[in-house]
Amino acid sequence: MSMHQTIAKQRGEATARIAAIPDDMAMLRAAVELTRDISTAREAIYWPDMLVSAAVGYAGLAGAILLANPWAALACAVVAVFALYRALLFIHELTHIHRTALPGFRFAWNVLVGIPMLTPSFMYEGVHTLHHARTRYGTAEDPEYLPLALMKPWSLPVFALIALFLPVGLLIRSAILVPLGVVIPPLRKLVWERASALSINPAFRRRPPEGDFARMVFWQELGASLWAIALLASTQWLGWRPLLIALAVISATAVFNQIRTLVAHLWENEGEAMTVTAQYLDSVNVPPPGIWAEMWAPVGLRYHALHHLLPSLPYHSLPEAHRRLSAQLGADSTYDKASYPGLLPLLERLAKSTMMAR
């Protein structure tokens, strides 16, 4: 047997072991029972958090564009990156909270964040929930999964750096491709299937929207296209500098999100259907101590494994849920095995996995 065949066999055996992990019923029951009283999304947290994050982000962006002092402008740009990153990641909450839970929140987020950043909520709604589907996670039908730990080492920097071009792609999509798709149906179909979802699986093809969702998509697409066209038109009297600075800031937020995605899971499954517990153990919690995780994985995403146990639990309840489950289940439990110390150790682990998979 050649070395290539040996590695392929070992990878197949490892994937089979991961997929065969039985469900820890005690953990699953505890997750539900211990969090019933904290399962309601609280308007008093969601609204101020989103609004302040957006306001700080746009104020920082304005400073980055308008200030003459380069260091002051750079400092404002850094503030804008982190604040807009946090504001943008509320799109994740929109995919999980009940439609009637926070009246007006989806509309306000799209007007203030989603459309200005050319990432309206339809790009995640109806897509991210497939990632949480019991029989889809980690398979070829999961739009948000790639076996990154089993891929070539060069795939990791390429995966992270390709996000630099996302804002330009979104601008071209909304300002040019979507309007052209109105008169060219094959292009409209192609753009919807291939360029209308925040997914990482290149094989994913999005199904046409239907009913109320299709109507929501129409208005969000219209808003994003009008905004994108206005941005390009503004260069005629403002020049390109403001738009290029804004694109650079959004590029930085996209790269941060891509790096966060790299460590949201262990990415060790190669297409097999997995139990809920196996999905949990293939996901990552980065609990306190340490505040840095709150910067690169905000809005509850530092508890990504816990989120896979309880997808509908509001982000503000995840820290308390983690404390309760840790106290109930103990340090050597299945639950504890998904906790990791931080970003750099996770990136190192992933890089080592790719080196072994060559």
N, C-alpha and C positions, 0 to 999 in steps of 0.2 A: 504493500500500500504506500503510495506516494505521500510526501509531507502535506500536500494540498488536500488529499483525500482524508488524511488523519485529522487535520484541522477542521475540515467540513464535518466529519463524523463527530468530533468533540463538540462542535457548535450545535449540531443537531441534538446530541444527547443532553447538553446543557439547557437548550430550549425546551426539550421534553420534560426535564426535571422542573423547570420553572412553571410550565403550564400545568403540571400535575400536582402542584402544591395544594393540599386540601384546604377547605375553608375553616378558619378558626371561628367556630360558632359562638364561643364565649366572647370573643372580641366584637363580633358583629352585633350580638345582642346588647353588649355594654354600650357600644357606640350609639345605638338608637335610644336605649333606656336612659342614659345619663345626660342626654341633650334635648329631651322633649321640651323643657322649660326655657330653652334659649334658642328656639328654632324660628323665631319671628324676626323678620327684617325690621329694623328700627329707623324710622324716618329721621329722627333726631340725630342719627349718626351718618346715614348715607348722604343726605342733602348737604350738610356743612362740609363734610369731607370732600365730596366731589366739587362743590362750588369753590371752596377755598383753594383746592389743588389747581383747578382751572384758572382762577384769578391770579394766583401766584405765578403759574406757568406763563400766562400771557403777559403779565407785568415783566417777568424776566426776559421774555422774548422781545418785548418792546425796548427794554434796556439794551439788549444785545444789538439791536438794530440802530438805535438812536444815539447811544453814548459814544463820544469821540475817543475817550480813554480806552485803549485796547484791553487793559487788564480789568477795568470795570465792566466792559462789554463782555469779556470772557466769563467773569464771575456771574453776570446776569444769565449768560447762556447756560452755564452749569445748573443754576437754579431752575431755569426753564426746562432743561432736560428732565430733571428728577420730578418736578411738579407735574409737568405734562405727562410724563410716564405714569405717575400715579393716577392722574385723571383718566388717561386712556384705558387703564386696566380695569376700570369699572365696567367695561364691555363684557368682561368675564362674569361679573355679577348679574348683568342683564340677561345672560343666557340661562341662569338658574332660578332667579327669584320668580315667584308667581306673577303673572301679568297684572293682577289687581293688587299686588302687595304694596307698591309705592306709586300711587297715582301721579302721573305727570313726569316721573323720573326718567323714563326711557326717552320721551320727547325732549325734555330739557337737556339730557346728556347728548343726544344727537345734534341738537342745535348748537350747544356750547362746545362740544368736544368732537364728537364723531364726524360730523360734516366738515368743520374747519380743518380737521386733521385727515380728511378724505378717507376715514375709516368708519362709516356708519355701521350701526349695530347689526344690520342684516348680514354683514360679512362674517359674523361669528354666530349669530342666532341660527339655529337649524343645522349648524355644522359641529359646534363644540359638543352638543349633546350626543352626537354619534360616537365621540371619543369615550363617553361614559356608558355607552350601551354595553350590557353584560357580555354579549357574544361578539362584539366588534373590537373591543380594546386590544391593541397590539397586533391586529390582523391587517390584511391588505385592504380591508374596508374601513379602517380607522384613518380619518383625514389628518390626525395629529400625531401619528406614530411612525417612526422609522427605527430600525434596529441599529442605531448609531454606534452602540458599543461593539458591534460586529462588523462595522464598515472600515474602510481604509483610514489610516491616520490623518491624511490630508483632508478628509471629508469634514472634520470638525472646524478648522479655521475657515474653510469655504462656507460651511453652514452658517457660521457667525457673521462673516464679512459680507455675505450676499445681502444681508439686511440693510447695508449702507445704501443700496439702490432702491429700496422699497418706496421711499417717498416720491422719487422720480417716476417709478412705475405706476404708483397710485395717481399721480398728476396726469400722466399720459392716458391712463385708463378712463378717468372721469372727464377729462377735457376733450379727448379725441375719440377714443374707442367706443364709449357708451353713446355719444351723439351719433357717430357713424352707424352704430348698430341699429338705430331707429330706422334707417333706410336700407340697411344691408342685413337681412335676417340671419344668414349664416354667421356673420361676424358677431351679431348679438348672441347667438347660441354659443359660439366659441368663448366669448368673454364671460358669459354666465357660468359655463361649465368649468373653465380653466382659471379665471381671474376674478372670481367674486367671493372667495372664501379665504379666511386666514388659516390656511392648512399648510402642512409641511410634506405631505405624502404626494409626490408628483403623479401618482396613478389615480388620485381622487378626481372624480367628475361629479359636479353638483347637479342635482335634479332641478327641473324648473319649479319656480315657486307657485303656490296655489292659494286661492281664497284670500283671507285677510292678510296673510303674509305677503302675497304678491302685491296687494295694494300698498302695504307698508314699504316694500322694496321700491315701487314706482316713485313714491314721494322722496324717499331717501336718496335714490339715484338722481332724481331731478335736482335736489338740493346740492348734492356733491358735485354734479356736473356744472351747475351754474356758478358755484363757488370756485371750482378749478378754472373755469374759463375767465372768471373775474381776476383770479390771481395772475394768470398769464397776461391778461389785458393791462393789469396795473403796471407791468414793466415798461409800458410805453410812456408813462409820465413819472414813475418812481425809479425807473431803472431796475436792473436785475439784482442789485445788492440785497434789498430787503427779502426778496423771495429766496435767494440763495442761502441767506443766513437761516431763514425759517426751515428750509429743506435740510440744512446741516443739523439743526437742532432735532428735527424729527428723525433724521437718520441715526443720531446718537440714541434716541429713545428706542428705535427699532433694534439697534445692536444690543442694547441692554436687555430688551425682551428676548432676543434670540439667545443670548448667553443664559438668561434665566431658563429658557426652554431646554437648553442643553443639560441642565441639572434638575429639571422638574421630575425626570424619571431616570432609571438606570439604563433603559433602552436595550434590555438583554433578551427580549422575546423576538422570535423570528417567524411570526405569522400564526402561531397556535392560539386558539381560544384559551382564556385563562379564568381561573376562579377569581372571586372578588378579593380573596386574601392574596392571591398571586399578583393581582393588579396593584393591590396596596403595597406589597413588598417591592414591586418594580417602580414605585413612586417614592417621593422624597419629602420628609419634613426637616426643616432647619429651625428648631425651636430655640428660644432664649436659653442661656444668656447670649448677649451680643446684639447690637442694634443694626449692624451693617445689613443683615438679611432683610430688614424692614425697608431698606433703600432699594436693593436689587430685586426683591420679591414682595412688593407692597400689596395692599388690599387682600390680605390673608393668604397670599400665594406661597409664603414660607411654610405653610401647612398643607402642601399639595397632596401628600399621601392621605392625610386626614380628610381632605376635600373629596378624595375618591371614595372614601368610606361613606361620607355624608355630603353628597353633591349639592343638596338644597340648603345646607346650613349657611346662614349669612356670614360674611367674612369677619364681622366684628365679634362673632361667637366662637370662632375657631380657637383663640388662645385659651378661653375658659374650658372648652371641650377637651383640648389637649391636656390641660392640667387635671381634669377629672379622670380622663382615661388613663393617664400615666399613674395617678395615685391608685386607681382601682386595679389595674392590671399588672403593675410592677415593672421593675427595671429589666427583667429577663424575659418579658412577654413578647409575643409576636408583634404587638403594637410598638414596642420600643425599637424593634429592628429596622424600622423605616426612618429613624432619626439620625441625622448626620450633623457634623460640627460646623460646616460652612461651605462657601462657594469654592474656594481653592481646593480643598480635599476632594470635593465631588468632581471638579474638572480633572484633577490628577487621576482619579480612579477611572474616569471615562477615557482619558488619553491612554492609560495603561491597557485598558481593555481593547482599544483599537490596535495597539502595538502587538498584542497577543493574537489578534484575529487576522493578521496579515497572511 
